[in-house]
Each structure stands twice: as C-alpha cells, then as structure tokens.
Amino acid sequence: MQKRAELDRVRPTALSRRDCKVWAAHFAKVCKRGTSFRSFYESLPAILAGQDFRSIVTAVVAAARRRRMVLLMMGAHVIKCGLSPLIIDLMKRGIVKAVAMNGAGVVHDTEIAMIGRTSEDVAEGIADGSFGMARETAQFINVAVAQGYAAGEGFGEAVGREIVEEKLRHRELSILAAGHTLAIPVTVHVAIGTDIVHQHPTADGEAIGGASFLDFRSLIHSVSRLDGGVVLNVGSAVVLPEVFLKALTVARNLGFRASRFTAVDFDMIRQYRPRENVVTRPTSAGGRGYQIVGHHELMIPLMHRAIVERI
C-alpha cells in the first residue's frame, strides 16, 4: 500500500496576514461614455504591464520636467505605422531630445517627405529585380549624404537639411527634417547592404560609412547625458540595441555616469537583444528596465497621449 501525507497535520495561516500581489484597488475601472483620456488612463489596471506602462510615463514626464535626456531609438516600422506625427510632436514639445534610427528609417522618412507614400511590395519586386530600384529615393539620399559628409555632417543631419532646403512637399511629416529645424540630433546607424539605396550607382560606401560613424559619435554624446533620463527602443530588434550598448560603453569609459536611467523596449514580440542590450544590462548599475509588448500603432499613440496629459 502506498504511503500518503497526513493533511490533518498541515498548519494553515490567516488570509488577512498573507502578502498578496493583486489588490482590488488595482483593478481596472469602468469609464463612462464620453470620458476624458485622463480618466481612461487612470482607469487602467495597476497590474503587470498596466503598472509598468504607468511607470514608464512617469519616468518620461519626470525627465522632461527636469530637462533630462529622453532618447528615442526606432526601427523603420514606426514610420510605416504612421507614427511620425507623434514623434515629431514629442520633439517639438522638448520631451524627446535625441532620435536614433536605422538606414531603412531614412528611406521611409524621405519617401513620405517626397511623395507622401512609402513601402513597396517586396515579393513582387524581387520577382523581376525591381525591388528597391526607385531612382528618386536613392538619388536624393545618396547625394545628400555624400555632399553632407564632405562638409562634415553626419548622416541624419545631411538628409534632414536637404529635405528642408529642397522644400519637399510633405516635409512636415519628416522626423529628419524636424531634427534639422529644431536642432535635435537625429542620428542614423547604417549596416552596409541593408538598405535599398545601397544597390544604386549613386551610393558612396565611404560617405555612407563615414557619415554614419559621425552619427555614432553624436549618439555617444546623447547617451552620456542619460543619467536621470529615459531611453526608449521602439521596434529595433538588432541594429540599435547593439549600437546603443557600444555607445553606452564608450560614454562610461569617458567618465560619464550614465547609469540611473529608465530603459524601455516597445515591440510586438519579446526579443533577445533589446532585452539584454537595452533593458537588462545597461540598467544593472542602478536604473530600471521595462518591456512592453504590443502593436506600435496602438501602444505609441497611447504613450504619447499619456505623456502629454501628464505634462
């Protein structure tokens, strides 16, 4: 016969004395029809990601009020989701003080500024070799970078200035142009061969690499001011988390503290490099890190509005 535990010897404890992770006070609240956004925001459950989201908004607002660095790193998908107006608004308000993007971000930002449209059918274009072969896109970006680099400008600075000076029709939707106009650094971090403009005869590898390296040095300067601030990584799975980790290393090597800051990764899935290189490793010296999973076209408007309401 099998031996069994005698449950009559178990010692129960009082429910009232037990620590609990979930309290009724933290539950979501039902909003009335026509309520304000502030009421909606305050109705969110203060549990798990709901509480993390509140903490992120609080950190950004605190950094903005104390004029600390808020660095926004972004993948190109942010632009393709139609979120440029919200990023630009945060720049105009003086909340976002530096932006970093990859090379694809420049392509989509420039095409939106040029014709108000972007993002082609890749599968269809690959079939006949036409993918990424838009002449105007490559001509504009490659020439701007070559000329800008020759004058000592970084990648983002060169393209942003050109968008403004050429008075592109939809330049008010360009993050690069906003950076130039507002004197806010928008740095571009390129991996050679990843962007459609690299496959054109106008591409100058020396200028592309050199201008992107100048932007890396600019990013180091922004990162060196992160103490007490916030870094937001929105939708970059590889390039910007890797670049950020190296920029942070250099900043600390140069003697800047850059340790007590809030690091956040917004993406549609949890991925290794953003978690380790943005959220976990950089904040081990005294910061806080968060990961929020959700579609950019929903989470970023929610974050933008929450920040604006709190400010």
KOLVEXLO-17395 format. One record per residue (C-alpha): z, y, x; residue number from 1. Coordinates in steps of 0.2 Angstrom, whole numbers, always signed. Each point is the difference from the previous one (the first is absolute). Layout:
<sites>
@w: Z; v: Y; u: X; resi: NUM
...
</sites>
This chain:
<sites>
@w: +0; v: +0; u: +0; resi: 1
@w: -5; v: +17; u: +7; resi: 2
@w: +14; v: +13; u: +4; resi: 3
@w: +0; v: +16; u: -9; resi: 4
@w: +9; v: +17; u: +2; resi: 5
@w: +15; v: +3; u: -11; resi: 6
@w: -4; v: +17; u: -9; resi: 7
@w: +17; v: +1; u: -7; resi: 8
@w: +6; v: +6; u: +17; resi: 9
@w: -12; v: +15; u: +1; resi: 10
@w: +8; v: +16; u: +1; resi: 11
@w: -8; v: +13; u: -11; resi: 12
@w: +0; v: +19; u: +4; resi: 13
@w: +1; v: +15; u: -12; resi: 14
@w: -17; v: +7; u: -5; resi: 15
@w: +8; v: +18; u: +0; resi: 16
@w: +4; v: -2; u: +19; resi: 17
@w: -17; v: -7; u: +5; resi: 18
@w: -12; v: +11; u: +9; resi: 19
@w: -16; v: +2; u: -10; resi: 20
@w: -18; v: +6; u: +6; resi: 21
@w: -6; v: +5; u: -17; resi: 22
@w: +9; v: +12; u: -11; resi: 23
@w: -4; v: +6; u: -18; resi: 24
@w: +0; v: +18; u: +6; resi: 25
@w: -15; v: -4; u: +11; resi: 26
@w: -11; v: -7; u: -14; resi: 27
@w: -16; v: +9; u: -5; resi: 28
@w: +2; v: +13; u: -15; resi: 29
@w: -12; v: +1; u: -14; resi: 30
@w: -9; v: +17; u: +0; resi: 31
@w: -4; v: +9; u: -16; resi: 32
@w: -18; v: +4; u: -4; resi: 33
@w: -6; v: +16; u: +8; resi: 34
@w: +14; v: +0; u: +13; resi: 35
@w: -2; v: +9; u: +17; resi: 36
@w: -4; v: -9; u: +16; resi: 37
@w: +17; v: +4; u: +7; resi: 38
@w: +8; v: -9; u: -15; resi: 39
@w: -12; v: -15; u: +3; resi: 40
@w: +4; v: +0; u: +19; resi: 41
@w: +19; v: +0; u: -4; resi: 42
@w: -3; v: -14; u: -12; resi: 43
@w: -6; v: -12; u: +13; resi: 44
@w: +12; v: -14; u: +4; resi: 45
@w: +10; v: +3; u: +16; resi: 46
@w: -3; v: -18; u: +5; resi: 47
@w: -10; v: -8; u: +14; resi: 48
@w: -16; v: +10; u: +2; resi: 49
@w: +5; v: +12; u: -13; resi: 50
@w: +15; v: +6; u: +11; resi: 51
@w: -11; v: -1; u: +16; resi: 52
@w: -13; v: +11; u: -8; resi: 53
@w: +14; v: +13; u: -4; resi: 54
@w: +6; v: -1; u: +18; resi: 55
@w: -17; v: +3; u: +6; resi: 56
@w: -2; v: +16; u: -11; resi: 57
@w: +17; v: +6; u: +5; resi: 58
@w: -4; v: -2; u: +19; resi: 59
@w: -17; v: +9; u: -2; resi: 60
@w: +8; v: +14; u: -10; resi: 61
@w: +14; v: +2; u: +13; resi: 62
@w: -12; v: +1; u: +14; resi: 63
@w: -11; v: +13; u: -9; resi: 64
@w: +16; v: +11; u: -3; resi: 65
@w: +5; v: -1; u: +18; resi: 66
@w: -17; v: +2; u: +6; resi: 67
@w: -1; v: -17; u: +9; resi: 68
@w: -15; v: -10; u: +4; resi: 69
@w: -8; v: -9; u: -14; resi: 70
@w: -14; v: -11; u: +7; resi: 71
@w: -13; v: -8; u: -11; resi: 72
@w: -10; v: -14; u: +7; resi: 73
@w: -14; v: -7; u: -11; resi: 74
@w: -13; v: -12; u: -2; resi: 75
@w: -17; v: +4; u: -7; resi: 76
@w: +4; v: -8; u: -16; resi: 77
@w: +11; v: +14; u: -5; resi: 78
@w: -15; v: +11; u: -1; resi: 79
@w: -10; v: -13; u: -9; resi: 80
@w: +13; v: +0; u: -13; resi: 81
@w: -2; v: +18; u: -4; resi: 82
@w: +16; v: +6; u: +8; resi: 83
@w: -6; v: +14; u: +11; resi: 84
@w: +5; v: +14; u: -12; resi: 85
@w: +18; v: -6; u: +1; resi: 86
@w: +1; v: -1; u: +19; resi: 87
@w: -8; v: +17; u: +1; resi: 88
@w: +13; v: +7; u: -12; resi: 89
@w: +14; v: -7; u: +10; resi: 90
@w: -7; v: +8; u: +16; resi: 91
@w: -2; v: +17; u: -9; resi: 92
@w: +18; v: -1; u: -6; resi: 93
@w: +5; v: -2; u: +18; resi: 94
@w: +8; v: -17; u: -3; resi: 95
@w: -13; v: -11; u: +10; resi: 96
@w: +0; v: +8; u: +17; resi: 97
@w: -12; v: -13; u: +9; resi: 98
@w: -13; v: -12; u: -6; resi: 99
@w: -7; v: -15; u: +9; resi: 100
@w: -15; v: -10; u: -6; resi: 101
@w: -12; v: -13; u: +7; resi: 102
@w: -19; v: +2; u: +3; resi: 103
@w: -5; v: -6; u: -17; resi: 104
@w: +11; v: +13; u: -8; resi: 105
@w: -11; v: +13; u: +9; resi: 106
@w: -16; v: -8; u: -8; resi: 107
@w: +7; v: +0; u: -17; resi: 108
@w: +8; v: +17; u: +1; resi: 109
@w: -16; v: +8; u: +7; resi: 110
@w: -12; v: -8; u: -13; resi: 111
@w: +11; v: +6; u: -14; resi: 112
@w: -1; v: +17; u: +8; resi: 113
@w: -19; v: -1; u: +1; resi: 114
@w: -5; v: -7; u: -16; resi: 115
@w: +15; v: -4; u: -10; resi: 116
@w: -3; v: -19; u: +1; resi: 117
@w: +4; v: -14; u: +12; resi: 118
@w: +2; v: -19; u: +2; resi: 119
@w: -16; v: -11; u: +0; resi: 120
@w: -3; v: -18; u: -5; resi: 121
@w: +3; v: -8; u: +17; resi: 122
@w: -6; v: -18; u: -6; resi: 123
@w: -16; v: +8; u: -6; resi: 124
@w: -3; v: +10; u: +15; resi: 125
@w: +4; v: -14; u: +13; resi: 126
@w: -14; v: -10; u: -9; resi: 127
@w: -14; v: +11; u: +6; resi: 128
@w: +8; v: +9; u: +15; resi: 129
@w: +3; v: +17; u: -9; resi: 130
@w: +19; v: -1; u: -1; resi: 131
@w: +7; v: +16; u: +8; resi: 132
@w: -17; v: +7; u: +5; resi: 133
@w: +2; v: +17; u: -10; resi: 134
@w: -8; v: +12; u: +12; resi: 135
@w: +10; v: +16; u: -6; resi: 136
@w: +17; v: -8; u: +2; resi: 137
@w: -3; v: -6; u: +18; resi: 138
@w: -9; v: +16; u: +5; resi: 139
@w: +14; v: +12; u: -6; resi: 140
@w: +15; v: -10; u: +7; resi: 141
@w: -8; v: -5; u: +16; resi: 142
@w: -7; v: +17; u: +4; resi: 143
@w: +17; v: +9; u: -5; resi: 144
@w: +10; v: -12; u: +11; resi: 145
@w: -12; v: +2; u: +15; resi: 146
@w: +0; v: +19; u: -1; resi: 147
@w: +18; v: +1; u: -4; resi: 148
@w: +5; v: -11; u: +15; resi: 149
@w: -10; v: +10; u: +12; resi: 150
@w: +10; v: +15; u: -6; resi: 151
@w: +16; v: -9; u: +2; resi: 152
@w: +4; v: -5; u: -18; resi: 153
@w: +6; v: -16; u: -6; resi: 154
@w: -9; v: -11; u: -13; resi: 155
@w: +8; v: +6; u: -16; resi: 156
@w: +0; v: +18; u: +5; resi: 157
@w: -18; v: +0; u: +5; resi: 158
@w: -6; v: -8; u: -17; resi: 159
@w: +12; v: +11; u: -10; resi: 160
@w: -6; v: +16; u: +7; resi: 161
@w: -18; v: -5; u: -2; resi: 162
@w: +3; v: -4; u: -19; resi: 163
@w: +7; v: +17; u: -2; resi: 164
@w: -13; v: +9; u: +10; resi: 165
@w: -14; v: -9; u: -8; resi: 166
@w: +7; v: +4; u: -17; resi: 167
@w: -3; v: -17; u: -7; resi: 168
@w: -1; v: +0; u: -19; resi: 169
@w: +16; v: -10; u: -3; resi: 170
@w: +11; v: +5; u: +15; resi: 171
@w: +15; v: +4; u: -11; resi: 172
@w: +2; v: -19; u: -1; resi: 173
@w: -1; v: -3; u: +18; resi: 174
@w: +17; v: -4; u: +9; resi: 175
@w: -8; v: +4; u: +17; resi: 176
@w: -6; v: +17; u: -6; resi: 177
@w: +17; v: +4; u: -7; resi: 178
@w: +8; v: -4; u: +17; resi: 179
@w: -12; v: +12; u: +8; resi: 180
@w: +4; v: +14; u: -13; resi: 181
@w: +19; v: -3; u: +0; resi: 182
@w: +1; v: -3; u: +19; resi: 183
@w: +8; v: -17; u: -4; resi: 184
@w: -5; v: -14; u: +12; resi: 185
@w: -11; v: -13; u: -7; resi: 186
@w: -2; v: -13; u: +14; resi: 187
@w: -13; v: -14; u: +0; resi: 188
@w: +2; v: -16; u: +8; resi: 189
@w: -16; v: -10; u: +3; resi: 190
@w: -3; v: -18; u: +5; resi: 191
@w: -18; v: +0; u: +7; resi: 192
@w: -12; v: -10; u: -10; resi: 193
@w: +10; v: +1; u: -16; resi: 194
@w: -8; v: +14; u: -9; resi: 195
@w: -18; v: +2; u: -6; resi: 196
@w: -3; v: +16; u: +10; resi: 197
@w: +1; v: -11; u: +16; resi: 198
@w: -16; v: -9; u: -4; resi: 199
@w: -11; v: +16; u: +0; resi: 200
@w: -9; v: +7; u: +15; resi: 201
@w: +10; v: +16; u: -1; resi: 202
@w: +16; v: -9; u: +4; resi: 203
@w: +7; v: +5; u: +17; resi: 204
@w: +13; v: -13; u: +5; resi: 205
@w: +7; v: +12; u: +14; resi: 206
@w: +3; v: +14; u: -13; resi: 207
@w: +7; v: -11; u: -14; resi: 208
@w: +12; v: -9; u: +12; resi: 209
@w: +5; v: +16; u: +9; resi: 210
@w: +2; v: +10; u: -16; resi: 211
@w: +11; v: -14; u: -8; resi: 212
@w: +10; v: -1; u: +16; resi: 213
@w: +4; v: +19; u: -2; resi: 214
@w: +6; v: -4; u: -17; resi: 215
@w: +11; v: -13; u: +6; resi: 216
@w: +8; v: +13; u: +11; resi: 217
@w: +2; v: +11; u: -15; resi: 218
@w: +8; v: -14; u: -10; resi: 219
@w: +13; v: -3; u: +14; resi: 220
@w: +5; v: +19; u: -2; resi: 221
@w: +2; v: -2; u: -19; resi: 222
@w: +10; v: -16; u: +3; resi: 223
@w: +11; v: +8; u: +12; resi: 224
@w: +6; v: +11; u: -14; resi: 225
@w: +4; v: -14; u: -12; resi: 226
@w: +19; v: +0; u: +2; resi: 227
@w: +7; v: +4; u: -17; resi: 228
@w: -17; v: -2; u: -8; resi: 229
@w: -11; v: -13; u: -8; resi: 230
@w: -15; v: -10; u: +4; resi: 231
@w: -10; v: -7; u: -14; resi: 232
@w: -13; v: -14; u: +4; resi: 233
@w: -12; v: -1; u: -15; resi: 234
@w: -12; v: -15; u: +0; resi: 235
@w: -3; v: -2; u: +19; resi: 236
@w: +3; v: -18; u: +4; resi: 237
@w: -4; v: +0; u: +19; resi: 238
@w: -7; v: +16; u: +9; resi: 239
@w: +13; v: +13; u: -5; resi: 240
@w: +15; v: -11; u: +1; resi: 241
@w: -5; v: -5; u: +18; resi: 242
@w: -4; v: +18; u: +5; resi: 243
@w: +16; v: +6; u: -7; resi: 244
@w: +10; v: -12; u: +9; resi: 245
@w: -8; v: +5; u: +17; resi: 246
@w: +2; v: +19; u: -5; resi: 247
@w: +18; v: -3; u: -3; resi: 248
@w: +3; v: -9; u: +16; resi: 249
@w: -8; v: +14; u: +10; resi: 250
@w: +10; v: +14; u: -10; resi: 251
@w: +16; v: -9; u: +4; resi: 252
@w: -5; v: -3; u: +18; resi: 253
@w: -3; v: +19; u: +2; resi: 254
@w: +18; v: +2; u: -6; resi: 255
@w: -1; v: +4; u: -18; resi: 256
@w: +13; v: -8; u: -11; resi: 257
@w: -12; v: -4; u: -15; resi: 258
@w: +12; v: -13; u: -7; resi: 259
@w: +9; v: +6; u: -16; resi: 260
@w: -15; v: +0; u: -12; resi: 261
@w: -5; v: -9; u: -15; resi: 262
@w: -15; v: -12; u: +1; resi: 263
@w: -10; v: -6; u: -15; resi: 264
@w: -15; v: -11; u: -3; resi: 265
@w: -9; v: +1; u: -16; resi: 266
@w: -13; v: -14; u: -2; resi: 267
@w: -7; v: -12; u: -13; resi: 268
@w: +7; v: -15; u: +9; resi: 269
@w: +14; v: -2; u: +14; resi: 270
@w: -8; v: -2; u: +17; resi: 271
@w: +7; v: -4; u: +17; resi: 272
@w: -5; v: +16; u: +11; resi: 273
@w: +5; v: +13; u: -12; resi: 274
@w: +17; v: -9; u: -3; resi: 275
@w: +4; v: -2; u: +18; resi: 276
@w: -9; v: +15; u: +8; resi: 277
@w: +4; v: +13; u: -12; resi: 278
@w: +15; v: -6; u: -11; resi: 279
@w: +11; v: -12; u: +11; resi: 280
@w: -2; v: +3; u: +18; resi: 281
@w: -1; v: +19; u: +1; resi: 282
@w: +16; v: +2; u: -11; resi: 283
@w: +11; v: -12; u: +9; resi: 284
@w: +8; v: +15; u: +10; resi: 285
@w: +7; v: +8; u: -16; resi: 286
@w: -13; v: +3; u: -13; resi: 287
@w: -4; v: -8; u: -17; resi: 288
@w: -15; v: -10; u: -4; resi: 289
@w: -8; v: -4; u: -17; resi: 290
@w: -15; v: -10; u: -7; resi: 291
@w: -7; v: +4; u: -17; resi: 292
@w: -14; v: -12; u: -7; resi: 293
@w: -12; v: +7; u: -13; resi: 294
@w: -17; v: +7; u: -3; resi: 295
@w: -3; v: +17; u: +9; resi: 296
@w: -8; v: +8; u: -15; resi: 297
@w: +17; v: -3; u: -9; resi: 298
@w: +14; v: +1; u: +13; resi: 299
@w: -7; v: +16; u: +9; resi: 300
@w: -2; v: +11; u: -16; resi: 301
@w: +18; v: -6; u: -5; resi: 302
@w: +7; v: +5; u: +17; resi: 303
@w: -9; v: +16; u: +1; resi: 304
@w: +6; v: +6; u: -17; resi: 305
@w: +18; v: -6; u: +4; resi: 306
@w: +0; v: +10; u: +16; resi: 307
@w: -7; v: +15; u: -9; resi: 308
@w: +13; v: -1; u: -14; resi: 309
@w: +14; v: -1; u: +13; resi: 310
@w: -6; v: +14; u: +11; resi: 311
</sites>
